[in-house]
Amino acid sequence: LFKRATGYTYEEVTVEREKVDGEFQSIETKRVKRQVPPDTTAIIFWLKNRKPTVWRDRREIDHSGEMKQTVVQKPELSNLSVEELKQIESILTKPTDSGG
């Protein structure tokens, strides 16, 4: 896996043959060096296998502190009389004394 991850060279040997008098005769032997480029997928797997605590896909997040959630419920106003609704409206539209 490491070899595939970093890339490597190898020698490829090909033999050309020709049929002479019913038998195959070796005409020419070629030796060619081939280069295999590094494979990023192999690098990923190699790193994950060598040091899984450092090279893993999943990150663990440790959250410190408190979480607050505010739930706002809408009051049911359909059961109120017209007079009660007018009182609520006057309270909500009354200007506040904010000093500014």
N, CA, C and O atoms as a printed pandas DataFrame, in Angstrom:
     atom_number atom_name residue_name chain_id  residue_number  x_coord  y_coord  z_coord
0              1         N          LEU        A               1    0.831   -1.190    0.000
1              2        CA          LEU        A               1    0.000    0.000    0.000
2              3         C          LEU        A               1    0.880    1.260    0.000
3              4         O          LEU        A               1    0.579    2.235   -0.690
4              5         N          PHE        A               2    1.959    1.229    0.774
5              6        CA          PHE        A               2    2.860    2.381    0.801
6              7         C          PHE        A               2    3.480    2.608   -0.576
7              8         O          PHE        A               2    3.606    3.745   -1.031
8              9         N          LYS        A               3    3.865    1.519   -1.231
9             10        CA          LYS        A               3    4.475    1.614   -2.557
10            11         C          LYS        A               3    3.494    2.251   -3.544
11            12         O          LYS        A               3    3.877    3.101   -4.348
12            13         N          ARG        A               4    2.251    1.842   -3.477
13            14        CA          ARG        A               4    1.234    2.397   -4.360
14            15         C          ARG        A               4    0.960    3.865   -4.012
15            16         O          ARG        A               4    0.700    4.679   -4.897
16            17         N          ALA        A               5    1.021    4.191   -2.727
17            18        CA          ALA        A               5    0.756    5.560   -2.282
18            19         C          ALA        A               5    1.843    6.530   -2.735
19            20         O          ALA        A               5    1.549    7.680   -3.059
20            21         N          THR        A               6    3.086    6.081   -2.760
21            22        CA          THR        A               6    4.194    6.974   -3.104
22            23         C          THR        A               6    4.610    6.898   -4.566
23            24         O          THR        A               6    5.392    7.727   -5.030
24            25         N          GLY        A               7    4.096    5.911   -5.297
25            26        CA          GLY        A               7    4.476    5.741   -6.696
26            27         C          GLY        A               7    5.733    4.897   -6.811
27            28         O          GLY        A               7    6.536    4.842   -5.880
28            29         N          TYR        A               8    5.903    4.244   -7.940
29            30        CA          TYR        A               8    7.063    3.374   -8.121
30            31         C          TYR        A               8    7.315    3.146   -9.610
31            32         O          TYR        A               8    6.470    3.451  -10.451
32            33         N          THR        A               9    8.492    2.606   -9.917
33            34        CA          THR        A               9    8.826    2.225  -11.290
34            35         C          THR        A               9    9.007    0.717  -11.340
35            36         O          THR        A               9    9.393    0.091  -10.353
36            37         N          TYR        A              10    8.723    0.147  -12.495
37            38        CA          TYR        A              10    8.940   -1.281  -12.693
38            39         C          TYR        A              10    9.391   -1.502  -14.132
39            40         O          TYR        A              10    9.210   -0.642  -14.994
40            41         N          GLU        A              11    9.968   -2.644  -14.370
41            42        CA          GLU        A              11   10.466   -2.965  -15.701
42            43         C          GLU        A              11    9.492   -3.922  -16.378
43            44         O          GLU        A              11    9.143   -4.969  -15.832
44            45         N          GLU        A              12    9.067   -3.545  -17.567
45            46        CA          GLU        A              12    8.143   -4.374  -18.334
46            47         C          GLU        A              12    8.930   -5.048  -19.458
47            48         O          GLU        A              12    9.649   -4.392  -20.212
48            49         N          VAL        A              13    8.780   -6.349  -19.551
49            50        CA          VAL        A              13    9.497   -7.112  -20.576
50            51         C          VAL        A              13    8.472   -7.647  -21.566
51            52         O          VAL        A              13    7.520   -8.327  -21.184
52            53         N          THR        A              14    8.679   -7.329  -22.859
53            54        CA          THR        A              14    7.816   -7.864  -23.908
54            55         C          THR        A              14    8.675   -8.624  -24.899
55            56         O          THR        A              14    9.786   -8.214  -25.234
56            57         N          VAL        A              15    8.135   -9.736  -25.358
57            58        CA          VAL        A              15    8.855  -10.571  -26.321
58            59         C          VAL        A              15    8.020  -10.647  -27.586
59            60         O          VAL        A              15    6.853  -11.036  -27.553
60            61         N          GLU        A              16    8.639  -10.268  -28.710
61            62        CA          GLU        A              16    7.964  -10.397  -29.995
62            63         C          GLU        A              16    8.358  -11.736  -30.597
63            64         O          GLU        A              16    9.535  -12.095  -30.649
64            65         N          ARG        A              17    7.344  -12.465  -31.050
65            66        CA          ARG        A              17    7.603  -13.795  -31.616
66            67         C          ARG        A              17    7.028  -13.861  -33.020
67            68         O          ARG        A              17    6.071  -13.169  -33.367
68            69         N          GLU        A              18    7.644  -14.713  -33.800
69            70        CA          GLU        A              18    7.199  -14.906  -35.169
70            71         C          GLU        A              18    7.175  -16.402  -35.449
71            72         O          GLU        A              18    8.027  -17.156  -34.979
72            73         N          LYS        A              19    6.178  -16.811  -36.225
73            74        CA          LYS        A              19    6.056  -18.232  -36.532
74            75         C          LYS        A              19    6.895  -18.540  -37.776
75            76         O          LYS        A              19    6.644  -18.023  -38.865
76            77         N          VAL        A              20    7.890  -19.391  -37.579
77            78        CA          VAL        A              20    8.770  -19.796  -38.677
78            79         C          VAL        A              20    8.747  -21.322  -38.741
79            80         O          VAL        A              20    9.036  -21.994  -37.752
80            81         N          ASP        A              21    8.401  -21.863  -39.909
81            82        CA          ASP        A              21    8.334  -23.308  -40.127
82            83         C          ASP        A              21    7.449  -23.993  -39.082
83            84         O          ASP        A              21    7.780  -25.078  -38.603
84            85         N          GLY        A              22    6.318  -23.358  -38.728
85            86        CA          GLY        A              22    5.382  -23.969  -37.786
86            87         C          GLY        A              22    5.758  -23.792  -36.327
87            88         O          GLY        A              22    5.017  -24.228  -35.445
88            89         N          GLU        A              23    6.877  -23.170  -36.054
89            90        CA          GLU        A              23    7.289  -22.954  -34.664
90            91         C          GLU        A              23    7.467  -21.452  -34.412
91            92         O          GLU        A              23    7.824  -20.684  -35.306
92            93         N          PHE        A              24    7.204  -21.070  -33.166
93            94        CA          PHE        A              24    7.391  -19.668  -32.795
94            95         C          PHE        A              24    8.858  -19.424  -32.469
95            96         O          PHE        A              24    9.476  -20.163  -31.703
96            97         N          GLN        A              25    9.392  -18.380  -33.064
97            98        CA          GLN        A              25   10.774  -17.987  -32.823
98            99         C          GLN        A              25   10.777  -16.611  -32.143
99           100         O          GLN        A              25   10.022  -15.715  -32.520
100          101         N          SER        A              26   11.625  -16.468  -31.157
101          102        CA          SER        A              26   11.749  -15.198  -30.466
102          103         C          SER        A              26   12.559  -14.254  -31.338
103          104         O          SER        A              26   13.716  -14.525  -31.660
104          105         N          ILE        A              27   11.942  -13.148  -31.715
105          106        CA          ILE        A              27   12.602  -12.189  -32.592
106          107         C          ILE        A              27   13.289  -11.091  -31.782
107          108         O          ILE        A              27   14.471  -10.803  -31.974
108          109         N          GLU        A              28   12.526  -10.489  -30.877
109          110        CA          GLU        A              28   13.071   -9.340  -30.156
110          111         C          GLU        A              28   12.490   -9.294  -28.739
111          112         O          GLU        A              28   11.302   -9.541  -28.531
112          113         N          THR        A              29   13.343   -8.976  -27.784
113          114        CA          THR        A              29   12.912   -8.799  -26.398
114          115         C          THR        A              29   13.103   -7.327  -26.046
115          116         O          THR        A              29   14.189   -6.768  -26.207
116          117         N          LYS        A              30   12.022   -6.711  -25.562
117          118        CA          LYS        A              30   12.085   -5.289  -25.195
118          119         C          LYS        A              30   11.926   -5.154  -23.691
119          120         O          LYS        A              30   11.068   -5.789  -23.078
120          121         N          ARG        A              31   12.768   -4.319  -23.112
121          122        CA          ARG        A              31   12.666   -3.997  -21.696
122          123         C          ARG        A              31   12.372   -2.496  -21.597
123          124         O          ARG        A              31   13.119   -1.658  -22.103
124          125         N          VAL        A              32   11.271   -2.196  -20.934
125          126        CA          VAL        A              32   10.830   -0.808  -20.810
126          127         C          VAL        A              32   10.558   -0.520  -19.341
127          128         O          VAL        A              32    9.906   -1.306  -18.653
128          129         N          LYS        A              33   11.066    0.620  -18.866
129          130        CA          LYS        A              33   10.771    1.032  -17.490
130          131         C          LYS        A              33    9.466    1.822  -17.502
131          132         O          LYS        A              33    9.296    2.757  -18.285
132          133         N          ARG        A              34    8.555    1.433  -16.628
133          134        CA          ARG        A              34    7.259    2.100  -16.512
134          135         C          ARG        A              34    7.171    2.789  -15.153
135          136         O          ARG        A              34    7.697    2.293  -14.157
136          137         N          GLN        A              35    6.506    3.928  -15.129
137          138        CA          GLN        A              35    6.329    4.701  -13.901
138          139         C          GLN        A              35    4.859    4.649  -13.493
139          140         O          GLN        A              35    3.978    4.953  -14.297
140          141         N          VAL        A              36    4.594    4.267  -12.252
141          142        CA          VAL        A              36    3.241    4.294  -11.701
142          143         C          VAL        A              36    3.165    5.516  -10.786
143          144         O          VAL        A              36    3.915    5.601   -9.814
144          145         N          PRO        A              37    2.270    6.464  -11.083
145          146        CA          PRO        A              37    2.193    7.687  -10.272
146          147         C          PRO        A              37    1.602    7.405   -8.892
147          148         O          PRO        A              37    0.918    6.398   -8.706
148          149         N          PRO        A              38    1.856    8.277   -7.934
149          150        CA          PRO        A              38    1.260    8.106   -6.601
150          151         C          PRO        A              38   -0.268    8.119   -6.677
151          152         O          PRO        A              38   -0.856    8.844   -7.480
152          153         N          ASP        A              39   -0.890    7.317   -5.839
153          154        CA          ASP        A              39   -2.344    7.189   -5.815
154          155         C          ASP        A              39   -2.873    7.835   -4.533
155          156         O          ASP        A              39   -2.561    7.384   -3.430
156          157         N          THR        A              40   -3.676    8.896   -4.685
157          158        CA          THR        A              40   -4.163    9.626   -3.511
158          159         C          THR        A              40   -5.070    8.772   -2.629
159          160         O          THR        A              40   -5.058    8.926   -1.407
160          161         N          THR        A              41   -5.845    7.889   -3.218
161          162        CA          THR        A              41   -6.696    7.014   -2.406
162          163         C          THR        A              41   -5.847    6.086   -1.553
163          164         O          THR        A              41   -6.165    5.845   -0.388
164          165         N          ALA        A              42   -4.777    5.569   -2.123
165          166        CA          ALA        A              42   -3.878    4.703   -1.359
166          167         C          ALA        A              42   -3.202    5.485   -0.228
167          168         O          ALA        A              42   -2.986    4.950    0.859
168          169         N          ILE        A              43   -2.873    6.747   -0.489
169          170        CA          ILE        A              43   -2.273    7.587    0.554
170          171         C          ILE        A              43   -3.250    7.745    1.716
171          172         O          ILE        A              43   -2.862    7.639    2.880
172          173         N          ILE        A              44   -4.517    7.999    1.396
173          174        CA          ILE        A              44   -5.544    8.173    2.429
174          175         C          ILE        A              44   -5.649    6.919    3.286
175          176         O          ILE        A              44   -5.630    7.005    4.514
176          177         N          PHE        A              45   -5.761    5.754    2.651
177          178        CA          PHE        A              45   -5.893    4.507    3.408
178          179         C          PHE        A              45   -4.637    4.204    4.212
179          180         O          PHE        A              45   -4.726    3.716    5.338
180          181         N          TRP        A              46   -3.480    4.484    3.652
181          182        CA          TRP        A              46   -2.234    4.217    4.374
182          183         C          TRP        A              46   -2.167    5.064    5.647
183          184         O          TRP        A              46   -1.829    4.562    6.719
184          185         N          LEU        A              47   -2.495    6.357    5.515
185          186        CA          LEU        A              47   -2.463    7.241    6.682
186          187         C          LEU        A              47   -3.486    6.821    7.735
187          188         O          LEU        A              47   -3.189    6.827    8.930
188          189         N          LYS        A              48   -4.687    6.459    7.295
189          190        CA          LYS        A              48   -5.729    6.039    8.242
190          191         C          LYS        A              48   -5.335    4.768    8.981
191          192         O          LYS        A              48   -5.661    4.614   10.158
192          193         N          ASN        A              49   -4.645    3.865    8.316
193          194        CA          ASN        A              49   -4.237    2.619    8.958
194          195         C          ASN        A              49   -3.035    2.809    9.873
195          196         O          ASN        A              49   -2.930    2.140   10.901
196          197         N          ARG        A              50   -2.132    3.707    9.515
197          198        CA          ARG        A              50   -0.935    3.919   10.333
198          199         C          ARG        A              50   -1.236    4.683   11.619
199          200         O          ARG        A              50   -0.763    4.304   12.690
200          201         N          LYS        A              51   -2.017    5.756   11.520
201          202        CA          LYS        A              51   -2.356    6.584   12.688
202          203         C          LYS        A              51   -3.848    6.934   12.652
203          204         O          LYS        A              51   -4.221    8.045   12.277
204          205         N          PRO        A              52   -4.687    5.987   13.040
205          206        CA          PRO        A              52   -6.127    6.244   12.943
206          207         C          PRO        A              52   -6.623    7.364   13.848
207          208         O          PRO        A              52   -7.640    7.988   13.545
208          209         N          THR        A              53   -5.933    7.633   14.946
209          210        CA          THR        A              53   -6.390    8.716   15.826
210          211         C          THR        A              53   -6.157   10.085   15.206
211          212         O          THR        A              53   -6.885   11.031   15.506
212          213         N          VAL        A              54   -5.160   10.203   14.354
213          214        CA          VAL        A              54   -4.844   11.483   13.718
214          215         C          VAL        A              54   -5.565   11.630   12.381
215          216         O          VAL        A              54   -6.078   12.706   12.072
216          217         N          TRP        A              55   -5.609   10.563   11.586
217          218        CA          TRP        A              55   -6.120   10.616   10.218
218          219         C          TRP        A              55   -7.451    9.871   10.094
219          220         O          TRP        A              55   -7.526    8.863    9.391
220          221         N          ARG        A              56   -8.464   10.334   10.741
221          222        CA          ARG        A              56   -9.775    9.709   10.572
222          223         C          ARG        A              56  -10.729   10.714    9.947
223          224         O          ARG        A              56  -10.515   11.925   10.013
224          225         N          ASP        A              57  -11.783   10.189    9.341
225          226        CA          ASP        A              57  -12.756   11.048    8.669
226          227         C          ASP        A              57  -13.629   11.809    9.658
227          228         O          ASP        A              57  -13.959   12.975    9.439
228          229         N          ARG        A              58  -13.994   11.156   10.725
229          230        CA          ARG        A              58  -14.926   11.750   11.669
230          231         C          ARG        A              58  -14.168   12.561   12.712
231          232         O          ARG        A              58  -13.211   12.081   13.319
232          233         N          ARG        A              59  -14.603   13.766   12.903
233          234        CA          ARG        A              59  -14.015   14.626   13.925
234          235         C          ARG        A              59  -14.958   14.667   15.119
235          236         O          ARG        A              59  -16.166   14.845   14.960
236          237         N          GLU        A              60  -14.406   14.502   16.306
237          238        CA          GLU        A              60  -15.212   14.593   17.513
238          239         C          GLU        A              60  -15.088   16.008   18.062
239          240         O          GLU        A              60  -13.985   16.522   18.246
240          241         N          ILE        A              61  -16.225   16.623   18.318
241          242        CA          ILE        A              61  -16.250   17.989   18.818
242          243         C          ILE        A              61  -16.715   17.942   20.263
243          244         O          ILE        A              61  -17.800   17.443   20.563
244          245         N          ASP        A              62  -15.887   18.463   21.150
245          246        CA          ASP        A              62  -16.225   18.506   22.567
246          247         C          ASP        A              62  -16.753   19.901   22.867
247          248         O          ASP        A              62  -16.008   20.880   22.820
248          249         N          HIS        A              63  -18.028   19.983   23.172
249          250        CA          HIS        A              63  -18.671   21.274   23.415
250          251         C          HIS        A              63  -18.733   21.533   24.915
251          252         O          HIS        A              63  -19.298   20.739   25.667
252          253         N          SER        A              64  -18.158   22.626   25.335
253          254        CA          SER        A              64  -18.250   22.987   26.746
254          255         C          SER        A              64  -19.125   24.231   26.850
255          256         O          SER        A              64  -19.174   25.052   25.934
256          257         N          GLY        A              65  -19.791   24.352   27.947
257          258        CA          GLY        A              65  -20.706   25.468   28.131
258          259         C          GLY        A              65  -22.128   24.951   28.147
259          260         O          GLY        A              65  -22.379   23.754   28.012
260          261         N          GLU        A              66  -23.037   25.868   28.313
261          262        CA          GLU        A              66  -24.422   25.442   28.379
262          263         C          GLU        A              66  -25.172   25.892   27.138
263          264         O          GLU        A              66  -24.831   26.893   26.506
264          265         N          MET        A              67  -26.181   25.141   26.816
265          266        CA          MET        A              67  -27.014   25.474   25.671
266          267         C          MET        A              67  -28.381   25.884   26.202
267          268         O          MET        A              67  -28.950   25.211   27.061
268          269         N          LYS        A              68  -28.895   26.978   25.690
269          270        CA          LYS        A              68  -30.205   27.462   26.109
270          271         C          LYS        A              68  -31.144   27.420   24.919
271          272         O          LYS        A              68  -30.762   27.700   23.783
272          273         N          GLN        A              69  -32.376   27.064   25.216
273          274        CA          GLN        A              69  -33.384   27.030   24.169
274          275         C          GLN        A              69  -34.617   27.749   24.694
275          276         O          GLN        A              69  -35.124   27.423   25.768
276          277         N          THR        A              70  -35.090   28.711   23.949
277          278        CA          THR        A              70  -36.268   29.463   24.342
278          279         C          THR        A              70  -37.422   29.057   23.445
279          280         O          THR        A              70  -37.319   29.104   22.219
280          281         N          VAL        A              71  -38.515   28.660   24.064
281          282        CA          VAL        A              71  -39.702   28.272   23.314
282          283         C          VAL        A              71  -40.757   29.339   23.541
283          284         O          VAL        A              71  -41.141   29.623   24.676
284          285         N          VAL        A              72  -41.216   29.922   22.450
285          286        CA          VAL        A              72  -42.246   30.951   22.538
286          287         C          VAL        A              72  -43.552   30.322   22.082
287          288         O          VAL        A              72  -43.659   29.821   20.963
288          289         N          GLN        A              73  -44.536   30.355   22.958
289          290        CA          GLN        A              73  -45.844   29.812   22.610
290          291         C          GLN        A              73  -46.795   30.970   22.347
291          292         O          GLN        A              73  -46.811   31.954   23.087
292          293         N          LYS        A              74  -47.576   30.846   21.303
293          294        CA          LYS        A              74  -48.564   31.870   20.995
294          295         C          LYS        A              74  -49.795   31.620   21.868
295          296         O          LYS        A              74  -50.303   30.500   21.931
296          297         N          PRO        A              75  -50.266   32.662   22.534
297          298        CA          PRO        A              75  -51.441   32.475   23.398
298          299         C          PRO        A              75  -52.704   32.253   22.567
299          300         O          PRO        A              75  -52.832   32.771   21.458
300          301         N          GLU        A              76  -53.603   31.501   23.105
301          302        CA          GLU        A              76  -54.887   31.243   22.455
302          303         C          GLU        A              76  -55.818   32.417   22.761
303          304         O          GLU        A              76  -56.228   32.602   23.907
304          305         N          LEU        A              77  -56.145   33.200   21.751
305          306        CA          LEU        A              77  -56.955   34.403   21.944
306          307         C          LEU        A              77  -58.382   34.243   21.438
307          308         O          LEU        A              77  -59.198   35.150   21.607
308          309         N          SER        A              78  -58.695   33.128   20.831
309          310        CA          SER        A              78  -60.027   32.972   20.239
310          311         C          SER        A              78  -61.129   32.851   21.288
311          312         O          SER        A              78  -62.294   33.092   20.973
312          313         N          ASN        A              79  -60.800   32.491   22.501
313          314        CA          ASN        A              79  -61.810   32.342   23.557
314          315         C          ASN        A              79  -62.092   33.647   24.298
315          316         O          ASN        A              79  -62.994   33.702   25.135
316          317         N          LEU        A              80  -61.330   34.693   23.999
317          318        CA          LEU        A              80  -61.489   35.958   24.721
318          319         C          LEU        A              80  -62.608   36.799   24.110
319          320         O          LEU        A              80  -62.907   36.704   22.920
320          321         N          SER        A              81  -63.202   37.608   24.947
321          322        CA          SER        A              81  -64.256   38.516   24.468
322          323         C          SER        A              81  -63.607   39.717   23.790
323          324         O          SER        A              81  -62.397   39.927   23.886
324          325         N          VAL        A              82  -64.435   40.499   23.103
325          326        CA          VAL        A              82  -63.946   41.692   22.413
326          327         C          VAL        A              82  -63.384   42.681   23.425
327          328         O          VAL        A              82  -62.373   43.330   23.159
328          329         N          GLU        A              83  -64.020   42.799   24.567
329          330        CA          GLU        A              83  -63.556   43.718   25.606
330          331         C          GLU        A              83  -62.178   43.301   26.129
331          332         O          GLU        A              83  -61.310   44.149   26.338
332          333         N          GLU        A              84  -61.978   42.011   26.338
333          334        CA          GLU        A              84  -60.684   41.512   26.826
334          335         C          GLU        A              84  -59.590   41.727   25.781
335          336         O          GLU        A              84  -58.456   42.063   26.124
336          337         N          LEU        A              85  -59.932   41.534   24.512
337          338        CA          LEU        A              85  -58.957   41.759   23.435
338          339         C          LEU        A              85  -58.549   43.233   23.366
339          340         O          LEU        A              85  -57.381   43.541   23.129
340          341         N          LYS        A              86  -59.509   44.147   23.575
341          342        CA          LYS        A              86  -59.194   45.583   23.568
342          343         C          LYS        A              86  -58.284   45.950   24.734
343          344         O          LYS        A              86  -57.412   46.806   24.587
344          345         N          GLN        A              87  -58.473   45.318   25.888
345          346        CA          GLN        A              87  -57.609   45.578   27.043
346          347         C          GLN        A              87  -56.174   45.116   26.761
347          348         O          GLN        A              87  -55.212   45.805   27.101
348          349         N          ILE        A              88  -56.048   43.952   26.142
349          350        CA          ILE        A              88  -54.707   43.433   25.795
350          351         C          ILE        A              88  -54.044   44.350   24.781
351          352         O          ILE        A              88  -52.849   44.625   24.882
352          353         N          GLU        A              89  -54.810   44.826   23.803
353          354        CA          GLU        A              89  -54.270   45.724   22.788
354          355         C          GLU        A              89  -53.781   47.021   23.416
355          356         O          GLU        A              89  -52.726   47.532   23.041
356          357         N          SER        A              90  -54.527   47.549   24.354
357          358        CA          SER        A              90  -54.116   48.810   24.980
358          359         C          SER        A              90  -52.847   48.627   25.813
359          360         O          SER        A              90  -52.016   49.532   25.886
360          361         N          ILE        A              91  -52.699   47.468   26.434
361          362        CA          ILE        A              91  -51.484   47.190   27.209
362          363         C          ILE        A              91  -50.276   47.065   26.284
363          364         O          ILE        A              91  -49.197   47.576   26.586
364          365         N          LEU        A              92  -50.465   46.386   25.163
365          366        CA          LEU        A              92  -49.343   46.151   24.246
366          367         C          LEU        A              92  -48.943   47.398   23.473
367          368         O          LEU        A              92  -47.778   47.542   23.105
368          369         N          THR        A              93  -49.872   48.293   23.223
369          370        CA          THR        A              93  -49.549   49.498   22.445
370          371         C          THR        A              93  -49.215   50.696   23.324
371          372         O          THR        A              93  -48.894   51.771   22.817
372          373         N          LYS        A              94  -49.287   50.517   24.624
373          374        CA          LYS        A              94  -48.975   51.594   25.562
374          375         C          LYS        A              94  -47.486   51.930   25.470
375          376         O          LYS        A              94  -46.659   51.020   25.535
376          377         N          PRO        A              95  -47.116   53.213   25.321
377          378        CA          PRO        A              95  -45.696   53.568   25.246
378          379         C          PRO        A              95  -44.982   53.253   26.558
379          380         O          PRO        A              95  -45.534   53.423   27.645
380          381         N          THR        A              96  -43.760   52.797   26.430
381          382        CA          THR        A              96  -42.972   52.463   27.616
382          383         C          THR        A              96  -42.122   53.645   28.014
383          384         O          THR        A              96  -41.748   54.458   27.169
384          385         N          ASP        A              97  -41.816   53.747   29.276
385          386        CA          ASP        A              97  -40.968   54.824   29.787
386          387         C          ASP        A              97  -39.530   54.317   29.797
387          388         O          ASP        A              97  -39.037   53.824   30.812
388          389         N          SER        A              98  -38.868   54.447   28.650
389          390        CA          SER        A              98  -37.503   53.931   28.541
390          391         C          SER        A              98  -36.464   54.999   28.833
391          392         O          SER        A              98  -35.270   54.703   28.861
392          393         N          GLY        A              99  -36.888   56.212   29.047
393          394        CA          GLY        A              99  -35.952   57.275   29.408
394          395         C          GLY        A              99  -35.189   57.810   28.217
395          396         O          GLY        A              99  -34.154   58.450   28.408
396          397         N          GLY        A             100  -35.637   57.586   27.019
397          398        CA          GLY        A             100  -34.852   58.075   25.923
398          399         C          GLY        A             100  -35.653   58.571   24.863
399          400         O          GLY        A             100  -35.123   59.027   23.850
